[in-house]
Amino acid sequence: MELKSETKEASETVDTIEVEQEFMRHSGWLERPSFRITLISIFTALAIVLGYLLHQFINIELFTLTIFLSGFILGKRDGMIVGFFSSFIFCFFNPLSPSPFPLLIFQLVHYTLTGLIGALLSGFLSKKGILNKDKDLYQFSLMAIFGCIGALITTSFQIFASLVYTLSFYNSFSQFITHFLTGAVFTAIHIIGNTLGFIFILPGLIQLINKMLY
């Protein structure tokens, strides 16, 4: 009985140590407010720079992916902060033309939620044991999940952005169908481009950043 008791206590001690080590492993750099502020600034600047660099390629962008990645790495609050400020700066000072007010509001909300979605997906995958920071993320299941999320985020943006634009300037829902179908080719390019980015680029970036942080 004593041997079993000692074995049980030893096992519990090992489990406690492992939990504490895991906590320390996850709480290091990201627990420092100054470092988190730096990461927020880096993600925000990166999203804006990538937006400006790729603006000449119609509907080819890494802006959405960068904001999603920030939420995935930093969590809900900071991902939403990155989404809000990067979209405000890029959309208000857009090199093509500033977004009109109703569309700007939608873009702020959409990209803020994109950062939130990134954080929620990270938490969900970690909780289910699907996401392992020491494991290769280029697995079919994870790539399929990332691809679906990227497609859904981009499709919703295209639909609701067109809806907000037509209702604001034409005040007619019938114009929405015409406006949306007119840009169907560019919409398809945007959705396919972001889906491929989420499938092939996002897993590698997550692995790279996790190795740097942990």
N, C-alpha and C positions, 0 to 999 in steps of 0.2 A: 504493500500500500504506500509506504514511504517513497519507494522508487518511482511509482506511478505519479505520486504527488510532485516529486522533484522534477520529473520529466515534463509534467504539465506546466509547472512554474517556469522551467527553462524555456519551453516552447512559447509561453506567453511573453517572456522577457525578450526573446528573439523577435517575436511579432511586433512588440512595442518599439524595439530599436529600429526595425525596418520601417515602421510607420513614421517614426521621428526622422529617420534619414530621408524618407520620401518627401516628407513635409519640408525639410531643409532644402532638398534638391529643387523643390518647386517654389520656394519662398525667397531664394537668394536675391538675384538682381531685381526681379520684378517687385519685390517688397520695398524697394527703395523709391520713395516719391520722386526724387530728382532724376533717377534713371528712367522712370515711367514717363515723366514729362519730356525727357529727351527722345524717347521712342515715339511718343505722340507727335512730336515736332518732325521727326524723321519720316514717319509714315505719311503725315500730312504733306510735307514738302515733296516726297517721292510721288504721291498721287498727282499733285499739281504739275510737277515737272513732266511726268509721263503723259499727262493729259495734253500739255502744250507740245511735246515732242511728236505725238501721234495725231494731232488735230487735223493735219492735212490728209490723213487717210480716213475717209468717211466711214464712220461706225466701226473702225478698228481701234480698240482702246484697251489699256490695262488699268484704267482709273477705277473701275468697279472691283476688279480683282484685288487691287492694293488696299482698298477700304475694307473689303471682306477679310483679307489677311490680317489687317490690324485688329479687327474684332476677335478673330480666331486666336491671335497671340496674346492680346492685352486684356480681353474681357469686354463685358457689356458697356460699361461707362466710357472707357477710353476709346473703344471702337466707334461708339456713337459720336464722341467728340471729334475724332478724325474724320468721320463721315460728314459731319456738319460743316466743319471749318474748311475742309478741302473742297467740298462741293460749293460752298459759298464763294470762296476765292476764285475757283476755276470757272464757275458758271456766271458769276457777276462780271469777271474780267476775261470773259471768253475771247480768244483771239479772232474768232469769226464775227461774233456779235454777242453782246450781253443777253442773257435770257430775259424775256419779258416777265413782269412781276408774277402773274399767276403760275407760270411755268417754273420760275425760280423757286417759289414756295414748294411746289411738288418735288423738284429736284433735291431740295434740302431735306425734305421728309424721307424721300426714297433712299438717298445715300446714307442718311443717319440710321435708317432701318437696316441697310446693308451691313453696316458695322455691327449692329445688334445681332443680325442673323448669323454672322461669322462666329460671334461669341457663343450663341446658343448651340450651334452645330458642334463647336469644339467641346462644350460641356456635355452634350449628348453622347458624342463618340467616346469621350473619356469615361463617362459613367457606364456605358455599355461594354467597355473593355475593347472596343474596336480600334481605338486610337492608342498606339503604343509609340512613345517618343524614341525608343531604341530600335524600332522596327522599320523596315522599308515601307514607305507609304504608297509606293507604286504597286498597289494591289488592285485587282479588278473591282472588288466591292467598294473600296474607298474612292477610286477614280470614277466609278459610276455615280456614287453619291455626290461627289464634287461637281461632276458634269451636269447632273440633274438640277442641283442648286443654282449653278451658273446660268443654265437655260431658263429656269423659272424667274430668277431675279431680272434677267435681261428682257424676257418676254413681257413681264409685268411692267417694266419701265417703258417699253415701246408702246404698249397698249394705252397705259394711263397718261403718258406724256402726250400722245396724239389726242386723247380724249380731252385733256385739260386745255391743250392748244386750240382745238376746234370749238369747244364750248366758250372759250374766252374771247375768240376773235370772230367767230361766225354765229355763235349763239344758236347752234343747230346741231342736233345729234346726227342727222342724216349726212352732214358734211364730214363727220368722223369716219364713216365707212370709206368715203371717197378718198379722204386724206390718208387713211391708213393703207389702203390698197395701192395708192399712188407710190408710196414709199416701201412697198413690199420687198423689193430686191434688197434695199439697204437695211431693212429690218432683218431679213434673213442673214445677211452678212454679219450684222451685229450679234445676233443670237448664236450663230455657228462659231464666230470668232471667240466670243466669251466662253462658250461651252468648251471649246478646245483648250482655251487658256486655263480654265478651272480643272480640266482633266490632266493636262500635261505639264503645266507650269506650277500650279498651286501646290501640289504635293512636295515638289522639290524645294520650293521656298520655305514651306513649313519645316521640313527636315533641316534645312540649312540654318534657319533662325533658332530652332530648338537646340541644335548642337552648339550654337554660339552662346545661348542663354543658360543652358544646363550642363 
